[in-house]
Amino acid sequence: MSLYKLLTLPLHRLRLPPPKSFDGQTVLITGANTGLGREAARQALELGASTVIMGVRTLSKGEAAKQDIIRQSTSTGVVISPEAIEVWQLDMESFESVKSFASRADRYVKTGGGRLDVAIMNAGVATGKFVQTPEDGWERSLQVNCLSTALLSLRLLPLLQHSNAKSSSTSVLPHLVIVASDIHAIASFPERTAPNILQALNDREQWEKTQARNPAERYAVTKLLDHFIAIELANMVTSSSQGGAMPSVIVNSLTPGFCKSDLMSPSRGEKAPLPLRVMQWLVARDVTEGAKTYVDAAVQGVSSHGKWLENQVVTDPGDIVTGQDALRARQQVWKEMLDVLKQVDAGLMV
C-alpha cells in the first residue's frame, strides 16, 4: 500500500448493505473467532443471516467469540439466538483439518437439511519467520493463505451450487469471497520464473533472500496468489454455467484496507514492527469498518464476478495481476496448486 493510499484511507466512507441483505441465508466465515472475521459474522447476523458457521482453529476461542457476538448485538438492540451461530474446528495449517471441515459442510448441506449461501475465506497469517507446517511441510503462510484457501474453496463451490439449485429465488446468487489485499502491488515475486513456483516459494534460502530485501514480500506474494486463485475459481464456475454467460456462484475478492486487526499480534507469537503499529494507530480502519468490505462483497452483483473490490468498488488490481506475464504465472501456479491438492484430496472434483 502506498503512502498516499494510507493517508487517504480515512476519506473513504464504507457502507453496510441494506437491512435483511442476508435474510434466511447461511454464511460461512473462516478465521472467524477474532478481528475482521468475527465482526463480519456479527454484521451478517444483524443483516438477517439465519445461520453463521464460524471456522476457528481453537474451539474454546470460537465459543468465546460466539458469546461476544451475542452480547455485543444484544447491547445494540438486536437479539441473536445461540442456535444461529455454529462453531466448527478448522486448522488451515493442516490439509486433513481442511478436508474434515469440508466434509462436515458437505454433510450439513446434503443430508443435514442445511444450506450454504455465502463463504468468506478470511483465515490468513502474516509472519516474519520461516516455518513449515508440521503435517504437510509447506511454508506456513503459503499453505494457510493459498493452498488451504484454494482447497477449501474448491470443496465448498459445489455446496454453494447445490444450495443455489435448491433455492426458490433466482435473483440471489451464492457468493464465494476471497479476502485478498492491496499489498500484492509491492510483491517482486522472482519465483514466477522458476520451473516450479510453489517449490521455489517453499525453499528456506529463497524465502530468506526475498525477505531480506522486503520484510513484507512473502505476505504480498501470498495475497497476489489469492488474486490468482479468485480469478481461476471464477473462470471455473462461469465456464460450467449455461452458455457461460451467468455464473452459478459469484466469486470475487477484496481488500479490507489497512486495518487494526490481529493478523500479526503478540497473541500469535509475533509483534508488528513499531512503525506499522504507529501507522495503525494513526490511519487504520477499525474492525467494524473493515468488516463492512466483507459483507459488501458477499452481496455484490454479477458485475463483481472474477473482480477485485477496493473500498467496495470494482478496481483494476494492476498488471501484476492482469498483465501477460501475470497470466503465464497464474496459469502455471494454478496448475501446480491443483496437482498438489489432488494428491492430498483424491476426491477433489476439478
N, C-alpha and C positions, 0 to 999 in steps of 0.2 A: 504494500500500500504506500503510495506516495505521500509526502508531507502535505501536499495540497489536499488530498483526499481526507487525511486525518483531521486537518484543521477545519475543513468544511463539513465534516460528518454531522455535527450538531445542527446544521442548517436543514438537513433532510428530515422532514417530519413524516414518520411512518404511521400507518393506519391499521386498525383491525378490520377484518372482514365484517360484513353486516351480521347482526344477530341471527342466530339459527342457521348460520352457514354450514354447520356440520350436523344439522338436525338428523338424529337417528343413525348417524354413521359410527363406524368403529375405526379408530385412529391408532396406529401402532407407531411408537417412537423409541428408537434405540438411544442408549445413554441418557435415560430419562429421569434418573434419580437426583440430578444436580443441574445447576446452571440453566442454559437455554432449553435443554430438553425438558426439564421439569416445568419450567414456565410455559413452554408450548403445550404441554399436557394440560395444564390448568386452563389456558386460554381456549383450547379445543373443547374442553368440557363446558366452559362457560358460554361457548358459542353453539352448544346444543348436542355435542357428541354423546351418544348413548353409552359408549364404552371407549376407554383408552387403555391400551396394552402398553405397559412400561417395560422395556427391555433393560435390565440392570445387571451389572456384574455381581453385586452383593445384595442378596435378598433383604437382609436386615435394613440396609440403607434405602432400598426401594420401598419397603414398608413404611419407613420413617418419612420418606418423600411423599408417599400417598397420604399419610395423615396430615402432613404440612399443607398439601394442596387442599384437602377438605377444610382444614382450619382457616386457611387464607381466603378461600372462596366464601365460607360462611360469614367471615367478617365483612365481606362486601355485599352481603345480602343474597348470595347465590348458594343454594343447597345442593351439594353433590353427594349422592349416595355412595357408600363404600363399595357397593357392588358394581359401580360404574368404572372402577379402576382395578385392572388386573396387573399383578406384578410377576413377571417371568424372568427367570435367570438367563443371562446371555453374557458370555465372555468372548469378545471379539478377537482375543489373542489365541483362541482355540477353534480350529475348524470343526472339531467334534461338538463343541458347545453351540456353534452356529447351526450345524445340522440338526441338533436336538431341538433348538429353538424353532427352526423352520418346520420340523416335523410336528411340533406341538401346534404351530399355527395352521398347518395342513389339517390336523385332526379337528381343530376348533372350527374351521370353515366348512369342511366337507362332511363331518359326522357329528359335530357338537352343536350344530344349529346356529353357529356364529357367522359373521361376515367380516370382510376386510375391505375398507373403502379408501384408506389413506395409510401409506407407510412412509415415515420420515427417517431417513438414515442419518442420524445425528452423531452417533458414537464416534469419537476420534481422540487421538493423542498428539501432543507436541512434546518432543523430548530432545534434550541435548546430549543424550547418552546412546551409544550403540549397544542395543540389547536385542538378542534374537529370542523369539518365543520358544518356551521350553518344549512344547509338544511338536511344533511344526518347523522350527528352525528358520523362520523368516524375521528380518529386521522388524521390530515391533510396530513402528508407525506404518511401514509398508503393508503389514498384514492387517492391522486394525483399520486404517484409513482407506485401504484399497482392496486387498484380496478378500477379506471377510465382508466388506461392504458389497463387493461385486457378487460374492457367493450368496449372501442373504437376499440381495435384490433379485437375483435370478430365481431363487426359490419362492420368493413372495409374488413375483409377477403373475404366475398362473393363478394364485389365490385372489389377487386383485381382479383378474379377468373373470374368474369364476363368480365372484360376488357381483360383478357388473352384469354378467349373463342372467343372474337370478333377479336383478333389480327390476322393479316396476317403473323406475324413472329412466328415461332415455336422455334426459337433459344434463345429468350429473355423471361425469366420468370419474372413475377411481384415479388416484394420484400416487405416484412414486416420486418422492422428493429426495434428492441427494444434496446434503449440506457440503458445499464446496467452500470457496473463499475467493477473495481478490488477490491474495498473496501469491497466487500462481504466476502473476505477471513478473515476479522477480526471480523465478527459477532459471538457472542456467542450463540444467538438465543435460550435461555432457553425455550421460549414459544413453541418450536417444540413438546414438550411432553404434552402440555395442551390438555384437551378434545376438546376444540375449540380454534384453534390457533389464528384466527382473533379476537375473543373476548378478548383473553389474550393480544393481541397486542393493543387493543383499551382501555385497562384499565390504568387509570392515575397512580395508585400506582405501577403497574408493569413497566410502562414507566419510572417513576422517579427512581425506583430501578436500572434498567439496565443502564439508562443514567448516574447515579451517578458513576457507575463503568467505563463506557466508553462513553464520550460525543458523539462519532460517531456511537454508537451502532444502534440507530434506522435507520439512513441513510443506514448503512451497511446491516441491515436486509431487508429494502425495496429493495435494489439492489440485494440481494440474491433472494428475491421473484421474481424480474424481470427475473432472470435466469430461475426460475421455470416456469414462465409464457411463456417465449420464447420456452422452451422445449415442454410444453404441446400444445401450438399452432402449433408448427412444427409437432408434432405427429398427430394432427387433420387433417392437410392438406395432410399429407403423407398417412394416412390410407384411406382417401377418394379418393385418386388418383387411376388411373388404375393399378391394380396389386400391388399397394403400393410401386412401385419402383421409380417413379418420382413424386415429389411434384407438386401440381398445383400452389403453391406460395412458394418461398424461404423465410423461416423465420430464421433470425439469430439475434444474439445480439452482443454487442460490449462494450468495454471501450474506451473512448476517451483519457484516461490517465489523469494525473493531469494537469488541465488547468486553465488559468486565465479567469474564467467565472464569471457570475453574479449569480451563484447558491445561494450563501449567501453573500449579499451585503447590504449596508445601504439603497439602494433604495427599498429593500424588507423588511425593518424594522429590520434587524439584521446585525451585523458586524462580519466578520470572526475573530477568535482569532488571536492575534499578531503573534504567531509562524507560523500559517498557512499562513498569509499574507507574512511573510518573505520568507517562502519556495516557495510560488507562484512567488515572485519576482526573486528568485534565479534559479529555475529549471522548473517552469511550462510552458507548451506549451501555445502559444497564440491561440486565437480562430481560426485564419486562419489555423494553423497547426492541431489543434484538430478536426476541422470540416472535414478534409480530411478522418478521420476514418468513418464518416457518409456516405459520398458519395462512399467511397470504399466498405463499407458493402452492399450498395444498388446496386452494380454491381457484387458482388461475385457470383461464380457459385454454383452448386448444392452441391459441397463438403462442403459448409459452412452451409447447411441447418440443423437447430437444434443445431448449434455450436456457440461458443463464440469466438470473434475476439479480440486479443490484439496486438497492434502495427501492425494491418492489417494482422495478421496471425492467423489461427485457432489454439486455445490454450486450453489445458485442464484447466478448472476452479477449479479443485481440488475436493477432496472427499466431501467437504461441499456442493457441487452441485451434484456430480455424485455417491457418496457412497450409501450404503444400507440404512443408517439412513436418508440420504437426500432424497432418493426415497420415503420412507414412509411419510416424512414430506411434500414432494412435492405433492404427491397424495392426502394427506389429505387437505392441504391448497387450492389446486386447486378445490377440491370438494366443500369446504366451499365458495370459491370465486364464483363458478357457482351458488350455492344456493342463495347467496346474490344478484348476478347480475340478475338472472332470476326473482327475486322478484321486482327489480326496473325497469326491462325491460322485460315485459311479451312476447314480440315478439322475444326475443333472440333465435336464432336457434343454439343449441349446442347438 
